Amino acid sequence: MSTRNIGDVILDVQNISLRFGGVKALTDISFNVREHEVRAIIGPNGAGKSSMLNCINGVYEPQEGSITFRGQNFSHMSSRQVAEMGIARTFQNLALFKGMSVIDNIMSGRNLRMKTNIFQQAIRGFGWSAAEREESEHREFVEKIIDFLEIQPFRKTPVGRLPYGLQKRVDLGRALAMEPQVLLLDEPMAGMNVEEKQDMSRFILDVNDEYGTTVVLIEHDMSVVMDISDRVVVLDYGKKIGDGTPGEVRGNADVISAYLGTSR
């Protein structure tokens, strides 16, 4: 667990319930996220973790409850509106453009930040246009992310040719390109070997430290969760069964029974 300077509540989830027909995916879930912390959401498969992230970033609209970001309720906003507010998301199943280069994939994360319109982009080539100036500035920002994530040798490589662990890093870079205040990571280390997990853990902590980004992550590897998280919320069958520091969650009898199996 870290000793970061954690701030006030930045994201507040209150009494969220989500149903698909007669199936309850989430039931009366409440928790908050403090500025600059790493907040983990854990639980068995089917516990409702990804559904919770989908509610936070506007993919799903919960039937009950509220989600507040910096005092503004956004339970009924689209994914784009949520992103514009400053919440970015990576997905468990990579949604990268496999035929495009690393730099172009990360550049796609800058779309929300681009101000020039279609007409201005169409006149590129006729002198130093506003669109060209803007693209140059965005590419400079993206190059810094590439350096930060230590993927310089692959900047022009099609993403589909990269090992899985590096593709995950590119996905993280694309989310960072949005300059989020809160970064939602859905199983960022799924399918990785031990060394790749160590690298990703380091990058997540560096993102939190150097960019000042608040991180909310879903992760199955308990050793990773316990090492890098400030607080952990535990879901089981769509209900919250635990919430606290890694040490508190590790000693929670309900959590041990439902997920951890045995105390560590």
TORLUMDREN-398174 format. One record per residue (C-alpha): residue number from 1; z negated, x, y negated. Coordinates in pm, 1 decimal. Layout:
BEGIN
  num        zz        xx        yy
  NUM         Z         X         Y
...
REM end
This chain:
BEGIN
  num        zz        xx        yy
    1       0.0       0.0       0.0
    2      83.9     119.5    -348.4
    3    -128.1     171.5    -657.7
    4     131.3      32.3    -900.4
    5      29.5    -130.9   -1226.0
    6      82.1    -494.8   -1132.2
    7     134.5    -742.0   -1418.0
    8      92.9   -1116.2   -1466.6
    9     258.7   -1385.7   -1255.4
   10     636.6   -1380.2   -1312.6
   11     744.7   -1624.4   -1039.1
   12     538.9   -1925.4    -932.3
   13     624.1   -2135.2    -626.5
   14     427.6   -2458.7    -606.3
   15     416.6   -2714.8    -322.5
   16     774.7   -2659.5    -205.6
   17     895.0   -2887.2      73.5
   18    1246.5   -2872.6     214.5
   19    1401.6   -3105.1     472.2
   20    1737.2   -3117.5     645.2
   21    1764.3   -3476.1     762.9
   22    1452.0   -3529.9     969.6
   23    1385.0   -3159.9    1017.4
   24    1116.7   -3004.4     798.5
   25    1211.9   -2647.5     709.2
   26     929.7   -2593.8     458.5
   27     612.8   -2796.5     405.4
   28     400.4   -2769.1      90.6
   29     449.4   -2395.3      35.4
   30     277.0   -2233.0    -264.4
   31     251.6   -1867.8    -365.0
   32     320.0   -1651.4    -667.6
   33     478.6   -1315.6    -743.6
   34     337.0   -1076.6   -1002.9
   35     548.1    -855.7   -1224.5
   36     623.6    -509.3   -1078.7
   37     480.9    -585.3    -734.3
   38     646.2    -570.0    -393.7
   39     579.8    -909.1    -235.8
   40     660.8    -957.0     132.7
   41     732.0   -1281.5     317.0
   42     680.9   -1252.4     691.9
   43     674.9   -1480.3     994.0
   44     839.4   -1541.2    1331.1
   45    1206.7   -1636.2    1361.9
   46    1254.0   -1990.8    1235.1
   47     941.9   -1979.0    1017.9
   48    1136.2   -2072.3     705.3
   49    1154.0   -1733.7     531.8
   50    1524.8   -1735.4     444.4
   51    1501.4   -2103.3     350.7
   52    1231.0   -2007.7     101.7
   53    1452.7   -1741.7     -56.2
   54    1739.1   -1992.4     -64.2
   55    1518.9   -2228.9    -263.9
   56    1422.2   -1952.4    -505.1
   57    1779.7   -1843.1    -575.2
   58    1932.1   -2190.0    -598.9
   59    2118.9   -2214.2    -267.3
   60    1893.1   -2502.5    -155.8
   61    1730.4   -2767.0    -373.4
   62    1385.6   -2858.2    -237.9
   63    1292.0   -3225.1    -217.6
   64     942.5   -3158.1    -350.5
   65     762.4   -2897.1    -554.3
   66     852.0   -2663.7    -839.6
   67     961.7   -2303.7    -891.4
   68     888.1   -2141.1   -1226.2
   69    1021.2   -1810.0   -1355.1
   70     860.3   -1674.2   -1671.7
   71     741.8   -2024.2   -1757.0
   72    1081.1   -2190.5   -1703.7
   73    1123.3   -2435.3   -1417.4
   74    1445.3   -2380.5   -1223.9
   75    1408.5   -2582.6    -903.4
   76    1733.8   -2764.3    -982.7
   77    1954.6   -2476.7   -1098.9
   78    2264.4   -2332.9    -934.3
   79    2269.5   -1983.9    -783.9
   80    2467.9   -1858.9   -1081.8
   81    2219.3   -2000.9   -1330.9
   82    1932.6   -1840.9   -1140.8
   83    2117.8   -1508.3   -1136.8
   84    2178.5   -1534.1   -1511.2
   85    1803.5   -1579.6   -1558.6
   86    1746.0   -1246.1   -1385.9
   87    1699.8   -1309.6   -1013.6
   88    1934.9   -1126.0    -772.8
   89    1964.4   -1161.2    -395.9
   90    2084.0    -966.7     -94.5
   91    2153.9   -1144.3     233.0
   92    2057.3   -1078.9     593.9
   93    2423.8   -1089.8     694.9
   94    2621.0    -856.7     470.9
   95    2865.5   -1034.0     240.8
   96    3038.9    -722.8     110.1
   97    3412.4    -693.1      46.6
   98    3488.6    -470.7     345.1
   99    3836.0    -364.8     227.6
  100    3717.3    -267.4    -119.3
  101    3564.3      65.2    -217.6
  102    3193.9     124.7    -268.6
  103    3232.6     144.3    -645.6
  104    3437.0    -177.5    -662.9
  105    3182.2    -363.5    -449.3
  106    2900.5    -257.6    -678.7
  107    3115.7    -336.5    -983.9
  108    3142.2    -695.1    -856.3
  109    2771.3    -725.8    -932.3
  110    2849.8    -669.0   -1301.3
  111    3054.2    -991.0   -1334.7
  112    2762.7   -1179.7   -1488.7
  113    2732.0    -910.1   -1754.4
  114    3096.8    -908.8   -1858.2
  115    3168.8   -1073.4   -2191.9
  116    3547.2   -1036.4   -2232.8
  117    3754.5   -1340.9   -2144.2
  118    4062.7   -1373.6   -1923.6
  119    4302.4   -1337.5   -2218.5
  120    4136.0   -1014.4   -2331.2
  121    4153.6    -878.4   -1976.6
  122    4522.7    -975.8   -1953.3
  123    4619.9    -760.2   -2254.0
  124    4478.5    -443.5   -2100.6
  125    4725.8    -163.9   -2136.7
  126    4812.9    -252.4   -2496.9
  127    4592.9       9.1   -2660.7
  128    4221.7      52.8   -2600.7
  129    4130.3    -314.4   -2556.8
  130    3785.2    -471.1   -2566.9
  131    3815.9    -537.3   -2192.4
  132    3885.0    -170.4   -2121.7
  133    3593.5     -57.8   -2336.3
  134    3366.2    -302.1   -2160.5
  135    3485.9    -199.7   -1814.0
  136    3426.4     165.1   -1900.9
  137    3067.7      84.6   -1998.6
  138    3008.5    -113.0   -1679.5
  139    3155.9     163.6   -1462.0
  140    2922.2     412.1   -1626.0
  141    2627.1     188.7   -1534.3
  142    2756.3     154.1   -1177.9
  143    2797.4     532.1   -1142.2
  144    2427.0     569.0   -1225.0
  145    2341.2     325.9    -944.4
  146    2563.0     523.0    -705.5
  147    2379.4     841.0    -799.3
  148    2043.0     666.5    -766.1
  149    2126.7     543.2    -413.8
  150    2269.6     883.3    -314.5
  151    2608.4     746.9    -206.2
  152    2830.5     963.2    -433.6
  153    3040.4    1103.1    -143.8
  154    3144.7     748.2     -47.9
  155    3218.1     599.1    -391.5
  156    3591.8     547.6    -315.7
  157    3553.7     476.5      56.1
  158    3626.3     120.6     177.8
  159    3288.2     -29.6     261.2
  160    3404.7    -144.1     604.3
  161    3436.9     219.6     712.8
  162    3074.7     304.9     634.6
  163    2786.4     304.1     884.6
  164    2573.3      -8.7     875.0
  165    2281.3     159.8     700.1
  166    2504.3     275.0     414.1
  167    2659.0     -71.2     386.1
  168    2308.4    -208.4     335.9
  169    2260.0      47.2      59.0
  170    2582.8     -67.4    -109.5
  171    2457.5    -427.4     -87.6
  172    2139.5    -317.8    -262.6
  173    2349.3    -141.9    -526.4
  174    2552.9    -454.7    -593.1
  175    2233.2    -652.4    -650.9
  176    2096.7    -379.4    -879.8
  177    2419.1    -393.2   -1082.0
  178    2308.2    -736.5   -1199.0
  179    2005.3    -573.0   -1364.4
  180    1764.9    -825.0   -1212.0
  181    1405.4    -870.4   -1313.8
  182    1330.8    -999.5    -963.4
  183    1516.8    -874.7    -655.9
  184    1514.5   -1089.3    -340.1
  185    1582.5    -886.5     -25.0
  186    1651.4   -1074.1     299.4
  187    1575.1    -835.5     587.0
  188    1706.7    -523.0     412.1
  189    1626.6    -307.9     716.3
  190    1754.4    -528.8     997.1
  191    1955.6    -329.9    1250.7
  192    1854.6       9.4    1110.9
  193    1720.1     308.8    1297.2
  194    1391.4     474.4    1199.8
  195    1549.8     723.8     960.2
  196    1756.7     454.6     786.3
  197    1445.5     238.9     747.6
  198    1259.2     528.6     589.3
  199    1544.9     580.2     342.7
  200    1562.7     210.9     253.4
  201    1185.4     191.1     209.8
  202    1203.5     483.3     -32.2
  203    1485.8     320.9    -229.5
  204    1299.1     -10.4    -253.0
  205     991.3     165.7    -388.3
  206    1206.8     369.2    -627.7
  207    1379.6      51.8    -751.3
  208    1037.5     -97.0    -812.8
  209     911.0     217.4    -985.8
  210    1209.0     352.8   -1180.6
  211    1385.4      26.3   -1266.9
  212    1063.3    -171.6   -1302.1
  213    1211.7    -441.0   -1076.6
  214     983.7    -691.1    -906.3
  215    1073.7    -710.4    -534.8
  216    1037.0   -1000.4    -291.5
  217    1140.7    -910.8      62.1
  218    1162.8   -1062.2     406.0
  219    1106.7    -803.0     674.1
  220    1022.8    -806.3    1046.3
  221     905.5    -445.4    1078.4
  222     530.6    -474.6    1024.9
  223     480.4    -102.8     970.5
  224     727.5    -119.9     680.1
  225     563.0    -432.8     536.5
  226     216.5    -282.3     553.4
  227     333.2      45.1     398.6
  228     528.1     -77.4      96.1
  229     394.1    -424.5       9.0
  230     128.6    -508.9    -246.2
  231      79.5    -861.7    -112.5
  232     209.1   -1056.4     185.5
  233     262.4   -1430.5     239.3
  234     292.6   -1545.8     598.8
  235     491.4   -1849.2     715.8
  236     494.1   -2016.3    1056.7
  237     694.0   -2330.3    1142.7
  238     760.9   -2382.5     771.6
  239     394.6   -2373.1     669.8
  240     191.7   -2103.5     497.3
  241     -76.4   -1961.0     725.0
  242    -175.5   -1649.6     533.0
  243    -156.8   -1483.6     192.0
  244    -315.9   -1164.7      64.5
  245    -306.9    -787.9      72.6
  246    -162.7    -616.6     380.3
  247    -518.3    -544.8     498.1
  248    -625.1    -908.3     455.7
  249    -318.0   -1038.1     635.8
  250    -357.0    -783.6     915.8
  251    -707.9    -918.7     980.3
  252    -618.0   -1288.8     952.2
  253    -679.7   -1456.2    1289.7
  254    -407.2   -1719.2    1234.3
  255    -153.0   -1450.0    1152.8
  256    -253.3   -1239.8    1451.9
  257    -214.3   -1542.7    1679.2
  258     116.3   -1663.1    1534.4
  259     301.2   -1342.5    1462.2
  260     138.2   -1006.4    1504.2
  261      21.7   -1079.5    1857.5
  262    -268.8    -838.6    1843.0
  263    -458.0    -680.0    1556.7
  264    -339.7    -332.0    1461.1
REM end
